[in-house]
Amino acid sequence: MKICDGRVVAITGAGRGIGREHALAFAAAGAQVVVNDVGASLTGDATDETPAQEVVRMIVETGGQAVVNTDDISDWDGAGRFIAQAIDAYGTLDTLVCNAGIVRDRMLVNMSVDEWDAVMRVHLRGTFCPVRHAITYWREQHKAGLARQARIVTTSSGAGLFGSVSQGNYSAAKAGIATFTIVAAAELERYEILANTIAPSARSRMTQEAFAEMMSKPETGFDKMDPANISPVVVWLGSSDCTVTGRAFEIAGGELSIADGWQHGVPFDKGAKYDAEEIGAVIADLIQNGPHPAPVYGAS
């Protein structure tokens, strides 16, 4: 018995990189997979490539079941068609993995509003729209007494958890995904829907340009940045074995941890209104006695 036998899994951005490995891993774990990819360039521009078809062919050739979806999941109707295709093709939906993303890296002083909006659309709308369609289906199933042990896995980033220089748009979008996921977990557990996010570090079209040396493949030994290293965690999070919700998992190679987000600091309470002149000394004490924040990636 494989960990995802009988489960139907829909994955966005599954034609290349990490998403491709997710699709292959879920299929190998027994799932029926809907492989979504619009075949776009790294910056989100349309191309004639058909990476989703290639992934589906690989799955089918090894005895698995998969279908292609090329809808734009940041479009409300496109996301609806994507979710509906899983249900039409395989009779239901059990797991949604939101992986699609683009980058438009630029220092904030040079970033255009179009570069900001494009990244927000793919990452944030591209997470919300398919999740919204999926949870509508799952809630209806739950009310009908047919709860599916549904799972949502979103994709944040170290950039979203800690920030990354020259990636203000990407960092903000990925931070939004992390927070969106913990809200989804809190709201949806009543329907037996669990939601978690990952912050992966692996070789992809996005990371190879930004972190070429770190992402390079070693000549020998364990390839820590192989995107296939990420997928076993996602397969488990997308399976009925998963019993956790509302958590963020950092994964790089064989290193797995749970990221602990914003926490309330120990307060100083004056018990009265502050004067502006006294705020500096209070804040200095709070900083002195509190934990130091993780550094922003790329900051000197």
N, C-alpha and C positions, 0 to 999 in steps of 0.2 A: 504494500500500500504506500503510494507516494503522498507527500505532504499536501499536495494540491489536487489530488485525484477528484474529478468531478466538478471542480470549480471553474467558473468562467471569469476571466480576467481581462479587463480593458486597460490598455497602456497608451498614454499620449507620448508623442515624440519618441517612438520606439523603433525608428528606422536606422538610427546610428548610435554610436557611443554607448553610454550607460543604459539608455532606453532599449537599445538593441539587445544588450546582454540580459536585461530584465525579461524581455519577451522570450528569449531562448531558455532562460533559467526556469521561468514559469511553465513553459511547454515541457521541459525535461522533468519537471516536478508533477506532471500529470494534468495541467490546466489546459483548457481551451482558451485561446488568446485572440483578442482583437488588437491588431497592430496598427496604431494610428501614426501617421507621419505625412505632412503635406509636401515633403520633398523640397523644403526651403533651404536657402543658404544660411550660413551662420548668423547673418544680420537680418534674416527673416524674409529675404526676397525669394520669389518663386523660381524654381529650376525645372528642368525636364527629367530630373533623376527620379527613380522610383525605389527608394531604399526600403519602404515598407514591403513591397512585393518581394524583394530579395530576402528579407527576414522570414516572411511567410513561406517562401519556397524552401528555405533551410529547415524550418520546423516540419513542414509536410514531408520532406525527403527523409527525415529521421523518424517518421511515424506519428508525429504530433498533429494537432488540429489548430489551425489559425486562419484568420481572414484579414484582408487589408481594409483599412479605413483611411481616407485622405482628406477628411473634413478639417476645416479650421476650427479648432476647439476653443479659440477665443471668441468665436462668433456664437451667439446664443443658439441659433437654429442648427449650426454645424455641430455644436456639442450635443444637441438633442439627437441628431441623426447618429452620432457616434455611439451614444448609450443605447439608442433603439436598435442599432445594428447588432450589438452584443446579444440583446434579448431575442431579436428575431432569428439570429443565426444559431444560438445555442439554448434558447428557452429561458434564460435568466441572466443575472449578473451577480457576481459575488464580491469581486474586488476591483477597485479603480485605483490605478497608479497614475498620478499626475507628474510627468517628467519633462514635458515640452518646455523649451526655453530658447532664448536668443540673447546675444550681447550686443550692445552698442557702447563700448567703453570710451570714456572721455572724461577728462578732468572737469569738475563742475563749472569752472570759469569758461569753458569752451563748449559745454553740452547744449544742444538745441532742444527745444520743446518736443520736436518730432522724435529725437533719440530717446527722450524720457518716455514719451507716450507709447512708443513701439515696444519697449521693454515691459512697461506696466501692463500693456494689453496682453502680451503673450503669457507672461508669468502669472499675473493676478487674475485677469479675466479668464485666462486659459486654465486656471485652477478652479475658480468659482463656477464657471458655466458647466463643465462636466460633473462636478460634485453636486451642483444644484439639481441637475437632471437625474443623477443617480440616486440621491437621497429621496427624491419624490417617489421614485419607483420602490425603493426599499421601505419607505414608510407605509406605502399602500400595501406592500406584501406583509409587513408586520401587523397592520390592522386586520388583514385577512387571515392571520394566524399562520403565515408562511415566512416567518423571519429567516433570513439567509446567512446569519453570522457574517454580515457584510463588513468589509474592511476598506479603508481609504489610506493610501500612502501618498503623501505629497513630497515634493522635493524642495527643500530650502538649500542653504549653503553656508559655509563658514563665513562668507561675505555677508550673508544676511544676519548671522548670529553676532558677528564681531565687527563688520565693516571691512571695506577694501578700497584702498586709494584708486582713483580713476574709474570706480564702478559704483558711483553714487546711485544711479538708477537701478542697476542690478541688485545692489545691496539692499536698497529700500524695498524692492519687490520681493526679494527672498525673505527679508524680515517680515513683510506682510504675510507671506505664505506660512511662516512658522506660527505667527499669532492667529491667523485664520484657522490653522489646524487645531490649536488647543481650544479655540472656541467651538469648532465643529465637534470635537471630542466631548466637550461638556454638554452640548445641546443634543447630541445624537445617541448617546449611550442608552437612553431609554428605549431606543428602537433596536438595540443590540448591534449598533454600528460603531465600530472602533476606528479611530483616526490617529495616525502618527505621521511624523515627518522625518526625513533623513537630511543630513548635511554631508554629502559625500565628497571625498577628495580622490579624483581618479583622472585618467587621461581621457580627454574628449576634445572636440573641435574648439570648445570654449577655452579650456584650460591650457591646451597646447600652445596657443598664441600668447596667452598672458603669462604663463609660467613654464616656458619651454624647457629650462634646465631641470626643474623639479619633476616635470612630467616625462622626461626622456626614459626610454626603456633600457634597463641595464643589460649588459652583455651576458651576464650569468646571474644565477640566483633568483630569488623571489622578486617578481615584478610587482612592487607595492602599488603602482599606479594603474595596473590593469583594471579596466572598468568592470570586468567580470567579478572582481573581488567584492563589489558593492551588492550584487544581486542576491546572494543567499540571505542577507538581512531583509531585503525587500520581500523575497518569497516568504520568509517566515512571518513578517508583518502582514502580508496579504493572505495568510492561511488561517484556517480555523484554530490552529494551535496557538495563535497570538491571543493573549488575554490582557494586554496593556493598551492604554489609550492616552492620548494627550501628551506624548513625550517626543523629544527630538533626539535622534540618534546620529552621532558623528561616526563615520566609518571611513577608514583609509587603510587599504591593504588588509592586514589581519588585526588592526587596532580598532576596537569598538568601544564607544563610551556614550553616556547619556549627557547631553548638554543641559545645564541648569540655567534657565533664563533669568530675566529680571527678578530680583527678590527685594522685599522691603528692607531698607537699611534700618539700623538701630537709631531711633529718633532722639533728638533733643527737644524737649518740650518746655518752653519758657512759661507757658501758662498765661500768656498775654500777647498782645500785638507787638511785633518787632518794630524797632526803628531801623531804617535802612542802614545807618552807620554801624550797627552792631552785627549785621548779617555776615560780613566777611570773617569775623572771628569764629562765629558759630560754624560756618561752612568749613573753615580750615580745620576745626576740631573733628567734624564729621568725616572729612577726607582722611585725616591722620589716623582715625580709629577704625575706618571701614576698609573693606577689601579693595585691592587695586583692580581696575577693569582690565580685561584681556586687551592686548594691543590690537589696533586696526592693522589688517594685512597691508603691507606695503608702506606703512608709516615709518619714518626714520626715527 
